[in-house]
Amino acid sequence: MNLVEQRVVDFVAATASKEPTPGGGAIAALTAATGAALAEMVANLTFGKKGYEDVQSDMKDLQAKAESIRNRMLELSQADADVFNIFMNALGLPKNTDEEKAKRTAAIQQAYKDAAMVPFEIGELAYQIFDLAELASKKGNQNLITDGIIAAINARAAVKAAFLNVRINLSGIKDEAFVVDITTKMNAIETGLDDKEAAIIALYV
């Protein structure tokens, strides 16, 4: 199933169905994509506007970065569904002999890692939207300041959701060094998450 080519109504219906994908990771990526899109919209509606002559270069940079994140998030939405299927295939591998058991265990462990790294990238990349949201809210078309702020709100939701998915996959990984490394990186990002969102909301509220 190609998620990103579906109509919104079909994507949402698929999420609500009995099928396990798309799930939380795909939704996190989509949430981030819409956050990046809002910041990008602010840039696009600031181009050529009277009174914003001095920020055109900033808006050009904002637009390019937001577009890049938006496109990557759509790819990651599909990737999250794909890695789940890979994990299920690993679980279905034969386990009749010691060799088959070892092969199956290795495949499951790799699938756990892959399933953790996709939402980790979603969260890590979603965190970058805060800077774009702040720029959009401070320097972009002020008629759209709330759109810039909502970009930050979506970014926070995407980070939190993605990292929840990372953690549930880390729980099945036996490579302790891998788990510690990813957990440390997530903790560092989440430490300033609430403050970043609050600072951007405070630009208007």
mmCIF file of the C-alpha atoms, coordinates in Angstrom:
data_MODEL
# 
_entry.id   MODEL 
# 
loop_
_atom_site.group_PDB 
_atom_site.id 
_atom_site.type_symbol 
_atom_site.label_atom_id 
_atom_site.label_alt_id 
_atom_site.label_comp_id 
_atom_site.label_asym_id 
_atom_site.label_entity_id 
_atom_site.label_seq_id 
_atom_site.pdbx_PDB_ins_code 
_atom_site.Cartn_x 
_atom_site.Cartn_y 
_atom_site.Cartn_z 
_atom_site.occupancy 
_atom_site.B_iso_or_equiv 
_atom_site.pdbx_formal_charge 
_atom_site.auth_seq_id 
_atom_site.auth_comp_id 
_atom_site.auth_asym_id 
_atom_site.auth_atom_id 
_atom_site.pdbx_PDB_model_num 
ATOM 1   C CA . MET A 1 1   ? 0.000   0.000   0.000  1.00 0.00 ? 1   MET A CA 1 
ATOM 2   C CA . ASN A 1 2   ? 1.398   3.380   -1.014 1.00 0.00 ? 2   ASN A CA 1 
ATOM 3   C CA . LEU A 1 3   ? 0.231   5.575   1.830  1.00 0.00 ? 3   LEU A CA 1 
ATOM 4   C CA . VAL A 1 4   ? 1.336   8.955   0.493  1.00 0.00 ? 4   VAL A CA 1 
ATOM 5   C CA . GLU A 1 5   ? -0.627  8.582   -2.724 1.00 0.00 ? 5   GLU A CA 1 
ATOM 6   C CA . GLN A 1 6   ? -3.894  7.889   -0.924 1.00 0.00 ? 6   GLN A CA 1 
ATOM 7   C CA . ARG A 1 7   ? -6.637  10.439  -0.470 1.00 0.00 ? 7   ARG A CA 1 
ATOM 8   C CA . VAL A 1 8   ? -6.748  11.869  3.043  1.00 0.00 ? 8   VAL A CA 1 
ATOM 9   C CA . VAL A 1 9   ? -10.103 10.193  3.704  1.00 0.00 ? 9   VAL A CA 1 
ATOM 10  C CA . ASP A 1 10  ? -8.663  6.812   2.680  1.00 0.00 ? 10  ASP A CA 1 
ATOM 11  C CA . PHE A 1 11  ? -5.499  7.243   4.740  1.00 0.00 ? 11  PHE A CA 1 
ATOM 12  C CA . VAL A 1 12  ? -7.533  8.067   7.833  1.00 0.00 ? 12  VAL A CA 1 
ATOM 13  C CA . ALA A 1 13  ? -9.906  5.173   7.186  1.00 0.00 ? 13  ALA A CA 1 
ATOM 14  C CA . ALA A 1 14  ? -6.953  2.800   6.792  1.00 0.00 ? 14  ALA A CA 1 
ATOM 15  C CA . THR A 1 15  ? -5.588  4.022   10.122 1.00 0.00 ? 15  THR A CA 1 
ATOM 16  C CA . ALA A 1 16  ? -8.934  3.339   11.771 1.00 0.00 ? 16  ALA A CA 1 
ATOM 17  C CA . SER A 1 17  ? -9.253  -0.145  10.285 1.00 0.00 ? 17  SER A CA 1 
ATOM 18  C CA . LYS A 1 18  ? -8.263  -3.530  11.733 1.00 0.00 ? 18  LYS A CA 1 
ATOM 19  C CA . GLU A 1 19  ? -5.007  -3.422  9.777  1.00 0.00 ? 19  GLU A CA 1 
ATOM 20  C CA . PRO A 1 20  ? -1.926  -2.612  11.905 1.00 0.00 ? 20  PRO A CA 1 
ATOM 21  C CA . THR A 1 21  ? -0.574  -0.126  9.371  1.00 0.00 ? 21  THR A CA 1 
ATOM 22  C CA . PRO A 1 22  ? -0.600  2.808   9.044  1.00 0.00 ? 22  PRO A CA 1 
ATOM 23  C CA . GLY A 1 23  ? -0.029  3.190   12.768 1.00 0.00 ? 23  GLY A CA 1 
ATOM 24  C CA . GLY A 1 24  ? 1.414   5.645   15.234 1.00 0.00 ? 24  GLY A CA 1 
ATOM 25  C CA . GLY A 1 25  ? 4.721   6.071   13.433 1.00 0.00 ? 25  GLY A CA 1 
ATOM 26  C CA . ALA A 1 26  ? 3.089   6.930   10.134 1.00 0.00 ? 26  ALA A CA 1 
ATOM 27  C CA . ILE A 1 27  ? 0.756   9.358   11.902 1.00 0.00 ? 27  ILE A CA 1 
ATOM 28  C CA . ALA A 1 28  ? 3.730   10.979  13.632 1.00 0.00 ? 28  ALA A CA 1 
ATOM 29  C CA . ALA A 1 29  ? 5.411   11.476  10.265 1.00 0.00 ? 29  ALA A CA 1 
ATOM 30  C CA . LEU A 1 30  ? 2.237   12.902  8.755  1.00 0.00 ? 30  LEU A CA 1 
ATOM 31  C CA . THR A 1 31  ? 1.834   15.252  11.718 1.00 0.00 ? 31  THR A CA 1 
ATOM 32  C CA . ALA A 1 32  ? 5.375   16.474  11.192 1.00 0.00 ? 32  ALA A CA 1 
ATOM 33  C CA . ALA A 1 33  ? 4.788   16.851  7.458  1.00 0.00 ? 33  ALA A CA 1 
ATOM 34  C CA . THR A 1 34  ? 1.804   19.104  8.100  1.00 0.00 ? 34  THR A CA 1 
ATOM 35  C CA . GLY A 1 35  ? 3.834   21.130  10.586 1.00 0.00 ? 35  GLY A CA 1 
ATOM 36  C CA . ALA A 1 36  ? 6.572   21.676  8.022  1.00 0.00 ? 36  ALA A CA 1 
ATOM 37  C CA . ALA A 1 37  ? 3.917   22.499  5.417  1.00 0.00 ? 37  ALA A CA 1 
ATOM 38  C CA . LEU A 1 38  ? 2.441   25.226  7.614  1.00 0.00 ? 38  LEU A CA 1 
ATOM 39  C CA . ALA A 1 39  ? 5.838   26.850  8.092  1.00 0.00 ? 39  ALA A CA 1 
ATOM 40  C CA . GLU A 1 40  ? 6.400   26.578  4.353  1.00 0.00 ? 40  GLU A CA 1 
ATOM 41  C CA . MET A 1 41  ? 3.037   28.198  3.675  1.00 0.00 ? 41  MET A CA 1 
ATOM 42  C CA . VAL A 1 42  ? 3.992   31.197  5.795  1.00 0.00 ? 42  VAL A CA 1 
ATOM 43  C CA . ALA A 1 43  ? 7.137   31.615  3.723  1.00 0.00 ? 43  ALA A CA 1 
ATOM 44  C CA . ASN A 1 44  ? 5.240   31.353  0.455  1.00 0.00 ? 44  ASN A CA 1 
ATOM 45  C CA . LEU A 1 45  ? 2.722   33.959  1.592  1.00 0.00 ? 45  LEU A CA 1 
ATOM 46  C CA . THR A 1 46  ? 5.476   36.334  2.687  1.00 0.00 ? 46  THR A CA 1 
ATOM 47  C CA . PHE A 1 47  ? 7.238   36.415  -0.665 1.00 0.00 ? 47  PHE A CA 1 
ATOM 48  C CA . GLY A 1 48  ? 6.734   39.762  -2.383 1.00 0.00 ? 48  GLY A CA 1 
ATOM 49  C CA . LYS A 1 49  ? 4.659   41.236  0.449  1.00 0.00 ? 49  LYS A CA 1 
ATOM 50  C CA . LYS A 1 50  ? 5.024   44.919  1.253  1.00 0.00 ? 50  LYS A CA 1 
ATOM 51  C CA . GLY A 1 51  ? 6.780   45.463  4.559  1.00 0.00 ? 51  GLY A CA 1 
ATOM 52  C CA . TYR A 1 52  ? 8.654   42.176  4.374  1.00 0.00 ? 52  TYR A CA 1 
ATOM 53  C CA . GLU A 1 53  ? 11.343  43.183  1.915  1.00 0.00 ? 53  GLU A CA 1 
ATOM 54  C CA . ASP A 1 54  ? 14.114  42.604  4.453  1.00 0.00 ? 54  ASP A CA 1 
ATOM 55  C CA . VAL A 1 55  ? 13.170  38.999  5.197  1.00 0.00 ? 55  VAL A CA 1 
ATOM 56  C CA . GLN A 1 56  ? 12.850  37.623  1.678  1.00 0.00 ? 56  GLN A CA 1 
ATOM 57  C CA . SER A 1 57  ? 16.149  35.748  1.958  1.00 0.00 ? 57  SER A CA 1 
ATOM 58  C CA . ASP A 1 58  ? 15.088  34.270  5.301  1.00 0.00 ? 58  ASP A CA 1 
ATOM 59  C CA . MET A 1 59  ? 11.791  33.167  3.806  1.00 0.00 ? 59  MET A CA 1 
ATOM 60  C CA . LYS A 1 60  ? 13.538  31.568  0.840  1.00 0.00 ? 60  LYS A CA 1 
ATOM 61  C CA . ASP A 1 61  ? 15.713  29.555  3.212  1.00 0.00 ? 61  ASP A CA 1 
ATOM 62  C CA . LEU A 1 62  ? 12.676  28.661  5.335  1.00 0.00 ? 62  LEU A CA 1 
ATOM 63  C CA . GLN A 1 63  ? 10.697  27.513  2.315  1.00 0.00 ? 63  GLN A CA 1 
ATOM 64  C CA . ALA A 1 64  ? 13.495  25.264  1.058  1.00 0.00 ? 64  ALA A CA 1 
ATOM 65  C CA . LYS A 1 65  ? 14.131  23.627  4.432  1.00 0.00 ? 65  LYS A CA 1 
ATOM 66  C CA . ALA A 1 66  ? 10.442  23.118  5.178  1.00 0.00 ? 66  ALA A CA 1 
ATOM 67  C CA . GLU A 1 67  ? 9.830   21.569  1.769  1.00 0.00 ? 67  GLU A CA 1 
ATOM 68  C CA . SER A 1 68  ? 12.715  19.165  2.279  1.00 0.00 ? 68  SER A CA 1 
ATOM 69  C CA . ILE A 1 69  ? 11.410  18.054  5.682  1.00 0.00 ? 69  ILE A CA 1 
ATOM 70  C CA . ARG A 1 70  ? 7.846   17.777  4.388  1.00 0.00 ? 70  ARG A CA 1 
ATOM 71  C CA . ASN A 1 71  ? 8.899   15.487  1.543  1.00 0.00 ? 71  ASN A CA 1 
ATOM 72  C CA . ARG A 1 72  ? 11.117  13.333  3.753  1.00 0.00 ? 72  ARG A CA 1 
ATOM 73  C CA . MET A 1 73  ? 8.340   12.925  6.306  1.00 0.00 ? 73  MET A CA 1 
ATOM 74  C CA . LEU A 1 74  ? 6.025   11.534  3.653  1.00 0.00 ? 74  LEU A CA 1 
ATOM 75  C CA . GLU A 1 75  ? 8.708   9.011   2.741  1.00 0.00 ? 75  GLU A CA 1 
ATOM 76  C CA . LEU A 1 76  ? 9.115   8.090   6.400  1.00 0.00 ? 76  LEU A CA 1 
ATOM 77  C CA . SER A 1 77  ? 5.367   7.608   6.779  1.00 0.00 ? 77  SER A CA 1 
ATOM 78  C CA . GLN A 1 78  ? 5.593   4.845   4.186  1.00 0.00 ? 78  GLN A CA 1 
ATOM 79  C CA . ALA A 1 79  ? 8.856   3.532   5.640  1.00 0.00 ? 79  ALA A CA 1 
ATOM 80  C CA . ASP A 1 80  ? 7.244   3.079   9.043  1.00 0.00 ? 80  ASP A CA 1 
ATOM 81  C CA . ALA A 1 81  ? 4.591   0.833   7.536  1.00 0.00 ? 81  ALA A CA 1 
ATOM 82  C CA . ASP A 1 82  ? 7.215   -1.057  5.551  1.00 0.00 ? 82  ASP A CA 1 
ATOM 83  C CA . VAL A 1 83  ? 9.436   -1.855  8.538  1.00 0.00 ? 83  VAL A CA 1 
ATOM 84  C CA . PHE A 1 84  ? 6.464   -3.256  10.418 1.00 0.00 ? 84  PHE A CA 1 
ATOM 85  C CA . ASN A 1 85  ? 5.871   -5.698  7.580  1.00 0.00 ? 85  ASN A CA 1 
ATOM 86  C CA . ILE A 1 86  ? 9.556   -6.661  7.614  1.00 0.00 ? 86  ILE A CA 1 
ATOM 87  C CA . PHE A 1 87  ? 9.300   -7.330  11.344 1.00 0.00 ? 87  PHE A CA 1 
ATOM 88  C CA . MET A 1 88  ? 6.249   -9.540  10.864 1.00 0.00 ? 88  MET A CA 1 
ATOM 89  C CA . ASN A 1 89  ? 8.067   -11.468 8.134  1.00 0.00 ? 89  ASN A CA 1 
ATOM 90  C CA . ALA A 1 90  ? 10.983  -12.029 10.515 1.00 0.00 ? 90  ALA A CA 1 
ATOM 91  C CA . LEU A 1 91  ? 8.620   -13.431 13.139 1.00 0.00 ? 91  LEU A CA 1 
ATOM 92  C CA . GLY A 1 92  ? 7.309   -15.870 10.558 1.00 0.00 ? 92  GLY A CA 1 
ATOM 93  C CA . LEU A 1 93  ? 10.696  -17.353 9.708  1.00 0.00 ? 93  LEU A CA 1 
ATOM 94  C CA . PRO A 1 94  ? 11.091  -21.099 10.424 1.00 0.00 ? 94  PRO A CA 1 
ATOM 95  C CA . LYS A 1 95  ? 12.573  -22.190 13.758 1.00 0.00 ? 95  LYS A CA 1 
ATOM 96  C CA . ASN A 1 96  ? 12.868  -25.943 13.463 1.00 0.00 ? 96  ASN A CA 1 
ATOM 97  C CA . THR A 1 97  ? 16.667  -26.225 13.686 1.00 0.00 ? 97  THR A CA 1 
ATOM 98  C CA . ASP A 1 98  ? 19.309  -24.389 15.687 1.00 0.00 ? 98  ASP A CA 1 
ATOM 99  C CA . GLU A 1 99  ? 20.524  -22.748 12.489 1.00 0.00 ? 99  GLU A CA 1 
ATOM 100 C CA . GLU A 1 100 ? 17.007  -21.575 11.609 1.00 0.00 ? 100 GLU A CA 1 
ATOM 101 C CA . LYS A 1 101 ? 16.478  -20.324 15.158 1.00 0.00 ? 101 LYS A CA 1 
ATOM 102 C CA . ALA A 1 102 ? 19.712  -18.319 15.045 1.00 0.00 ? 102 ALA A CA 1 
ATOM 103 C CA . LYS A 1 103 ? 18.813  -16.858 11.653 1.00 0.00 ? 103 LYS A CA 1 
ATOM 104 C CA . ARG A 1 104 ? 15.329  -15.965 12.872 1.00 0.00 ? 104 ARG A CA 1 
ATOM 105 C CA . THR A 1 105 ? 16.651  -14.336 16.055 1.00 0.00 ? 105 THR A CA 1 
ATOM 106 C CA . ALA A 1 106 ? 19.126  -12.236 14.079 1.00 0.00 ? 106 ALA A CA 1 
ATOM 107 C CA . ALA A 1 107 ? 16.416  -11.178 11.630 1.00 0.00 ? 107 ALA A CA 1 
ATOM 108 C CA . ILE A 1 108 ? 14.071  -10.178 14.457 1.00 0.00 ? 108 ILE A CA 1 
ATOM 109 C CA . GLN A 1 109 ? 16.779  -8.178  16.195 1.00 0.00 ? 109 GLN A CA 1 
ATOM 110 C CA . GLN A 1 110 ? 17.618  -6.333  12.980 1.00 0.00 ? 110 GLN A CA 1 
ATOM 111 C CA . ALA A 1 111 ? 13.923  -5.722  12.354 1.00 0.00 ? 111 ALA A CA 1 
ATOM 112 C CA . TYR A 1 112 ? 13.569  -4.250  15.855 1.00 0.00 ? 112 TYR A CA 1 
ATOM 113 C CA . LYS A 1 113 ? 16.458  -1.900  15.137 1.00 0.00 ? 113 LYS A CA 1 
ATOM 114 C CA . ASP A 1 114 ? 15.028  -0.863  11.779 1.00 0.00 ? 114 ASP A CA 1 
ATOM 115 C CA . ALA A 1 115 ? 11.622  -0.362  13.372 1.00 0.00 ? 115 ALA A CA 1 
ATOM 116 C CA . ALA A 1 116 ? 13.236  1.871   16.002 1.00 0.00 ? 116 ALA A CA 1 
ATOM 117 C CA . MET A 1 117 ? 15.367  3.900   13.604 1.00 0.00 ? 117 MET A CA 1 
ATOM 118 C CA . VAL A 1 118 ? 12.505  4.989   11.338 1.00 0.00 ? 118 VAL A CA 1 
ATOM 119 C CA . PRO A 1 119 ? 10.532  6.750   14.096 1.00 0.00 ? 119 PRO A CA 1 
ATOM 120 C CA . PHE A 1 120 ? 13.808  7.989   15.565 1.00 0.00 ? 120 PHE A CA 1 
ATOM 121 C CA . GLU A 1 121 ? 14.506  9.813   12.305 1.00 0.00 ? 121 GLU A CA 1 
ATOM 122 C CA . ILE A 1 122 ? 10.938  11.127  12.328 1.00 0.00 ? 122 ILE A CA 1 
ATOM 123 C CA . GLY A 1 123 ? 11.393  12.561  15.816 1.00 0.00 ? 123 GLY A CA 1 
ATOM 124 C CA . GLU A 1 124 ? 14.872  13.912  15.174 1.00 0.00 ? 124 GLU A CA 1 
ATOM 125 C CA . LEU A 1 125 ? 13.762  15.614  11.961 1.00 0.00 ? 125 LEU A CA 1 
ATOM 126 C CA . ALA A 1 126 ? 10.503  16.882  13.462 1.00 0.00 ? 126 ALA A CA 1 
ATOM 127 C CA . TYR A 1 127 ? 12.570  18.649  16.128 1.00 0.00 ? 127 TYR A CA 1 
ATOM 128 C CA . GLN A 1 128 ? 14.112  20.776  13.375 1.00 0.00 ? 128 GLN A CA 1 
ATOM 129 C CA . ILE A 1 129 ? 10.673  22.174  12.561 1.00 0.00 ? 129 ILE A CA 1 
ATOM 130 C CA . PHE A 1 130 ? 10.812  24.286  15.736 1.00 0.00 ? 130 PHE A CA 1 
ATOM 131 C CA . ASP A 1 131 ? 13.429  26.580  14.226 1.00 0.00 ? 131 ASP A CA 1 
ATOM 132 C CA . LEU A 1 132 ? 11.338  26.928  11.075 1.00 0.00 ? 132 LEU A CA 1 
ATOM 133 C CA . ALA A 1 133 ? 8.189   27.600  13.080 1.00 0.00 ? 133 ALA A CA 1 
ATOM 134 C CA . GLU A 1 134 ? 9.964   30.250  15.126 1.00 0.00 ? 134 GLU A CA 1 
ATOM 135 C CA . LEU A 1 135 ? 11.285  31.980  12.016 1.00 0.00 ? 135 LEU A CA 1 
ATOM 136 C CA . ALA A 1 136 ? 7.866   31.839  10.372 1.00 0.00 ? 136 ALA A CA 1 
ATOM 137 C CA . SER A 1 137 ? 6.173   33.254  13.465 1.00 0.00 ? 137 SER A CA 1 
ATOM 138 C CA . LYS A 1 138 ? 8.685   36.021  14.121 1.00 0.00 ? 138 LYS A CA 1 
ATOM 139 C CA . LYS A 1 139 ? 9.585   37.202  10.634 1.00 0.00 ? 139 LYS A CA 1 
ATOM 140 C CA . GLY A 1 140 ? 6.913   35.832  8.332  1.00 0.00 ? 140 GLY A CA 1 
ATOM 141 C CA . ASN A 1 141 ? 3.618   37.364  7.293  1.00 0.00 ? 141 ASN A CA 1 
ATOM 142 C CA . GLN A 1 142 ? 2.043   38.280  10.640 1.00 0.00 ? 142 GLN A CA 1 
ATOM 143 C CA . ASN A 1 143 ? -1.432  37.540  9.334  1.00 0.00 ? 143 ASN A CA 1 
ATOM 144 C CA . LEU A 1 144 ? -0.304  33.906  9.484  1.00 0.00 ? 144 LEU A CA 1 
ATOM 145 C CA . ILE A 1 145 ? 1.434   33.929  12.855 1.00 0.00 ? 145 ILE A CA 1 
ATOM 146 C CA . THR A 1 146 ? -0.924  31.296  14.256 1.00 0.00 ? 146 THR A CA 1 
ATOM 147 C CA . ASP A 1 147 ? -0.060  28.981  11.368 1.00 0.00 ? 147 ASP A CA 1 
ATOM 148 C CA . GLY A 1 148 ? 3.596   29.298  12.303 1.00 0.00 ? 148 GLY A CA 1 
ATOM 149 C CA . ILE A 1 149 ? 2.761   28.528  15.907 1.00 0.00 ? 149 ILE A CA 1 
ATOM 150 C CA . ILE A 1 150 ? 0.666   25.497  14.965 1.00 0.00 ? 150 ILE A CA 1 
ATOM 151 C CA . ALA A 1 151 ? 3.708   24.249  13.046 1.00 0.00 ? 151 ALA A CA 1 
ATOM 152 C CA . ALA A 1 152 ? 5.535   24.156  16.385 1.00 0.00 ? 152 ALA A CA 1 
ATOM 153 C CA . ILE A 1 153 ? 2.623   22.427  18.122 1.00 0.00 ? 153 ILE A CA 1 
ATOM 154 C CA . ASN A 1 154 ? 2.598   19.753  15.419 1.00 0.00 ? 154 ASN A CA 1 
ATOM 155 C CA . ALA A 1 155 ? 6.361   19.392  15.704 1.00 0.00 ? 155 ALA A CA 1 
ATOM 156 C CA . ARG A 1 156 ? 6.138   18.674  19.422 1.00 0.00 ? 156 ARG A CA 1 
ATOM 157 C CA . ALA A 1 157 ? 3.341   16.150  18.908 1.00 0.00 ? 157 ALA A CA 1 
ATOM 158 C CA . ALA A 1 158 ? 5.351   14.431  16.178 1.00 0.00 ? 158 ALA A CA 1 
ATOM 159 C CA . VAL A 1 159 ? 8.487   14.187  18.310 1.00 0.00 ? 159 VAL A CA 1 
ATOM 160 C CA . LYS A 1 160 ? 6.611   12.772  21.308 1.00 0.00 ? 160 LYS A CA 1 
ATOM 161 C CA . ALA A 1 161 ? 4.659   10.289  19.187 1.00 0.00 ? 161 ALA A CA 1 
ATOM 162 C CA . ALA A 1 162 ? 7.666   9.138   17.204 1.00 0.00 ? 162 ALA A CA 1 
ATOM 163 C CA . PHE A 1 163 ? 9.820   8.612   20.284 1.00 0.00 ? 163 PHE A CA 1 
ATOM 164 C CA . LEU A 1 164 ? 7.083   6.552   21.955 1.00 0.00 ? 164 LEU A CA 1 
ATOM 165 C CA . ASN A 1 165 ? 7.329   4.218   18.976 1.00 0.00 ? 165 ASN A CA 1 
ATOM 166 C CA . VAL A 1 166 ? 11.096  4.148   19.264 1.00 0.00 ? 166 VAL A CA 1 
ATOM 167 C CA . ARG A 1 167 ? 10.950  3.156   22.921 1.00 0.00 ? 167 ARG A CA 1 
ATOM 168 C CA . ILE A 1 168 ? 8.532   0.288   22.427 1.00 0.00 ? 168 ILE A CA 1 
ATOM 169 C CA . ASN A 1 169 ? 10.889  -1.158  19.810 1.00 0.00 ? 169 ASN A CA 1 
ATOM 170 C CA . LEU A 1 170 ? 13.961  -0.605  21.972 1.00 0.00 ? 170 LEU A CA 1 
ATOM 171 C CA . SER A 1 171 ? 12.351  -2.819  24.597 1.00 0.00 ? 171 SER A CA 1 
ATOM 172 C CA . GLY A 1 172 ? 12.895  -5.818  22.315 1.00 0.00 ? 172 GLY A CA 1 
ATOM 173 C CA . ILE A 1 173 ? 16.516  -5.056  21.401 1.00 0.00 ? 173 ILE A CA 1 
ATOM 174 C CA . LYS A 1 174 ? 19.284  -6.992  23.152 1.00 0.00 ? 174 LYS A CA 1 
ATOM 175 C CA . ASP A 1 175 ? 22.109  -4.732  21.954 1.00 0.00 ? 175 ASP A CA 1 
ATOM 176 C CA . GLU A 1 176 ? 22.516  -2.639  25.116 1.00 0.00 ? 176 GLU A CA 1 
ATOM 177 C CA . ALA A 1 177 ? 24.932  -0.140  23.566 1.00 0.00 ? 177 ALA A CA 1 
ATOM 178 C CA . PHE A 1 178 ? 22.460  0.568   20.770 1.00 0.00 ? 178 PHE A CA 1 
ATOM 179 C CA . VAL A 1 179 ? 19.611  1.074   23.247 1.00 0.00 ? 179 VAL A CA 1 
ATOM 180 C CA . VAL A 1 180 ? 21.650  3.411   25.444 1.00 0.00 ? 180 VAL A CA 1 
ATOM 181 C CA . ASP A 1 181 ? 22.840  5.474   22.475 1.00 0.00 ? 181 ASP A CA 1 
ATOM 182 C CA . ILE A 1 182 ? 19.351  6.008   21.037 1.00 0.00 ? 182 ILE A CA 1 
ATOM 183 C CA . THR A 1 183 ? 17.780  6.612   24.449 1.00 0.00 ? 183 THR A CA 1 
ATOM 184 C CA . THR A 1 184 ? 20.399  9.221   25.323 1.00 0.00 ? 184 THR A CA 1 
ATOM 185 C CA . LYS A 1 185 ? 19.786  11.060  22.060 1.00 0.00 ? 185 LYS A CA 1 
ATOM 186 C CA . MET A 1 186 ? 16.020  11.029  22.563 1.00 0.00 ? 186 MET A CA 1 
ATOM 187 C CA . ASN A 1 187 ? 16.321  12.286  26.134 1.00 0.00 ? 187 ASN A CA 1 
ATOM 188 C CA . ALA A 1 188 ? 18.490  15.178  24.987 1.00 0.00 ? 188 ALA A CA 1 
ATOM 189 C CA . ILE A 1 189 ? 15.895  16.209  22.407 1.00 0.00 ? 189 ILE A CA 1 
ATOM 190 C CA . GLU A 1 190 ? 12.919  15.837  24.746 1.00 0.00 ? 190 GLU A CA 1 
ATOM 191 C CA . THR A 1 191 ? 14.546  17.838  27.531 1.00 0.00 ? 191 THR A CA 1 
ATOM 192 C CA . GLY A 1 192 ? 13.880  21.159  25.817 1.00 0.00 ? 192 GLY A CA 1 
ATOM 193 C CA . LEU A 1 193 ? 10.761  20.162  23.927 1.00 0.00 ? 193 LEU A CA 1 
ATOM 194 C CA . ASP A 1 194 ? 8.112   21.785  26.117 1.00 0.00 ? 194 ASP A CA 1 
ATOM 195 C CA . ASP A 1 195 ? 10.092  24.991  26.528 1.00 0.00 ? 195 ASP A CA 1 
ATOM 196 C CA . LYS A 1 196 ? 10.591  25.346  22.778 1.00 0.00 ? 196 LYS A CA 1 
ATOM 197 C CA . GLU A 1 197 ? 6.894   24.933  22.102 1.00 0.00 ? 197 GLU A CA 1 
ATOM 198 C CA . ALA A 1 198 ? 5.935   27.311  24.925 1.00 0.00 ? 198 ALA A CA 1 
ATOM 199 C CA . ALA A 1 199 ? 8.322   30.007  23.707 1.00 0.00 ? 199 ALA A CA 1 
ATOM 200 C CA . ILE A 1 200 ? 6.825   29.955  20.225 1.00 0.00 ? 200 ILE A CA 1 
ATOM 201 C CA . ILE A 1 201 ? 3.225   29.908  21.507 1.00 0.00 ? 201 ILE A CA 1 
ATOM 202 C CA . ALA A 1 202 ? 4.102   32.911  23.675 1.00 0.00 ? 202 ALA A CA 1 
ATOM 203 C CA . LEU A 1 203 ? 4.824   34.950  20.539 1.00 0.00 ? 203 LEU A CA 1 
ATOM 204 C CA . TYR A 1 204 ? 1.069   35.324  20.129 1.00 0.00 ? 204 TYR A CA 1 
ATOM 205 C CA . VAL A 1 205 ? -0.794  34.135  23.224 1.00 0.00 ? 205 VAL A CA 1 
# 
